[in-house]
Amino acid sequence: MTIASATSAALHVVRVAGIDMIADLSGALFWVDERLLVVSDLHLEKGSSFATRRVLLPPYDTAATLAKLQAVIARHDPRTVIALGDSFHDRDAHHRLDASDRATLTQLQARRDWIWIAGNHDPALPRDIGGTVADEVQMGPLTFRHEPTGAYGEIAGHLHPKARVSRRGRSIERRCFASDGERAVMPSFGAYTGGLSIRDEAFRAIFQTSGFIAHLLGDRQVHRITAARCY
């Protein structure tokens, strides 16, 4: 199945190293031909992690993130899911998953390959959460890893890109994919994750030009905006 046969006018494509992938409004990427879904920076159990430091957040982030993941999996029915690191907010977060969230995760993994990429928040992922664990994964011209290096064909996370634009006289800030056609940095998928402006020096080091594109996650569609137009 090709993107041409699977798309409607509402679908937005991000090209990396010659591979076209659907940019889902959730912040996931879907490679149609490989039936591969990619998400990044779930940060499960961030709320409970903050609670241990007496910073109280509503304890619903894991359920909300898994519900969003469940919806995007139902939309695309992937054969393989790659989670690009920082899937858990800290080394002990998987122990704090309640029974319901653990059951949801098990159900999402059923009948498909699931790959956890190790991140800086979760460098030693346990073997009892299902799926397999890897430092990075290479498929065709693409390399999936947590921290971006700027390499050709790289799809990474870690930086939680967001962009601020002016629309009809008011400022709007949204999560976004950042890509120059040769590499891409994915937005964070987690309910409680923040973001880093794509005008930050960290992105300039990866793309080495202000000509890369911010693919903003809008209310109904993904919007393509040159990074230089963001502020």
Secondary structure, 3 states (H helix, E strand, C coil): CCHHHHCCCCCCEEEECCEEEEECCCCCEEECCCCEEEECCCCECHHHHHHCCCCCCCCCHHHHHHHHHHHHHHHHCCCEEEECCCCECCCCHHHHCCHHHHHHHHHHHCCCEEEEECCCCCCCCCHHHCCEEECEEEECCEEEECCCCCCCCEEECCCCEEEEEEECCEEEEEEEEEECCCCEECCCCCCCCCCEECCCHHHHHHHCCCCCEEEEECCCCEEEEEHHHCC
